[in-house]
Amino acid sequence: MKKTIYLFALVFAAALVFGCLGNGDDPTPTGDYTLSVEPRSVMDGGVVTLDLRIRNSFEKSINNIDIDMVGLPSAYQEPGHSVNIAEIMPGQEYPMIMTIGTTGDLRTEQRLNPDIEVCFDYETDFFFDSSFIPTGSTEQVSLDRGQTRGPITISTSGFDRIHRQDVTGSLNIQNDWIGEIARINRVEIYESLEGSNVELGYSRCTAGNVMQPGAGDCAILENRAAIRNGITATLSFKGIGFNFGGDRAGIDRAAGSVDVTYCYEIPVGSITVMPTGR
């Protein structure tokens, strides 16, 4: 049996304070951010300032972060409403200031209700143990599994007690945070069971040990409506090298990673713009 590979996750402790900055109309954060909006009511020609702080409380870095203010009428849109950040490391906070400039020519009161959309890439590592059970054996084996903490959870089924050289089970990728999965960039099994060949599949997307958009019929992996809450893929190991003729159970470990683009929205709340002279 090949040497078992273990994954060890570094746990980063982050002292996070989830509170509401600014006045009582500001939305209460439910994720890794705080937002202050001042003022909530502004005379036309004035400026509203948004103080936004994005945190990363996961075990690994979040990468390729895109932050966009959405839902504003075109007259209020500005280049500074889109921000790109290469990386926020575990435990770090990234502060930024956004502004909403008013038009200066209003005749009637307007109420704005924008949101801020945050999207980032995150790679989750996982592993799981399997036991190889000879025919007729009732031996019970203790198995382990784990993953790095992030916005998704990963689980497998069908591999706890294997009785043959070819086995097919499932790999479940589940949305487990405050937003939704926008794209599955890559699913990879890089450590197989007993040197077997790996085959991943979802819908019409079939692959070897790597499944990603742009390969064959894998475009569904970038269909946000289909994958936003997660998917259950098939996972097969073909030609497992364990000797099923023995009288003892064996244990082996498989490992892999799932890279996703994840998005969530931050509600800004209501902003009132009043014509001058009121």
C-alpha positions, 0 to 999 in steps of 0.5 A: 500500500502506498504511503498515506499523505496527510494534509495539515491545515494552519489555523489562523486566529483572527479577532473579528468584531462584527458591528455596525459603524455609523448611524442606526440605519446602517445594515448589520454585517453578517459576514466578514465586513463592516460598513459605515455610510455618511450621511444617509440624507444629502442635499443634491450636489453633496457626496455620500462616503462609504467606509468599507472594511473586508476581512478574511477569517478563512484558513487560506488567502482569498484572491482576485477580489472584485468589489463593485457597487451595483444598483445605482442609476447611471447618473450616480455611477463613477469609476471608483465604484469598482475595486480590484485587490490581488490578495487578502491573507488570513486574518487580514482586513482591507479598508477602502473608501467609496463615494457617491457623488450626486448630480446637482440638478435634481428637481424631486427627491430621490432614494438610492438603494445600492448594494456592494458585490464582493467576489473572490477566488478560494481554493479548499483542500480536502482529504478522506480515508477509505477502508478496503474490506476483504469478502466476509470480513466484519472488521471495523476501521476508524477513518478520518477526513477533513478540509481547510475552512472556507466558504464551501464544505466538501464531503464524500460518500461510497468509500468507507468500506470498499469490496472491489477494485473499481468503486464509484461514489460521490463528491459533494461540494456545498455552499456553506457561507453568506453568498453563492458559488459563481464559478467552479474553476477546478476540481482535482483529485491529486492523491488517489486510492492505492494508485488507481485511475480517477474519473470525475463527472458532473452532468455531461462533464466527464474528466479524469482526475481534473474537472474544469470549465473549458474542457469538453462539456464542462461549461456547466461549471461556470453556470452560476444559476446551476451551481450557486448552492453546490453540486454533487459530482460522481467520483470513481477509482478504477483498478484499485491495487489493494489485495482483497484476498487477505484477511485484514482490512486496509486503509488508504487516503485520497486528497484533492482540492476545489477552487471556486469563485465565490460572491456575496452582496453587502446591502448599503441601505437607503440613501436620500438625495434632496433637491437644493433649497428644501 
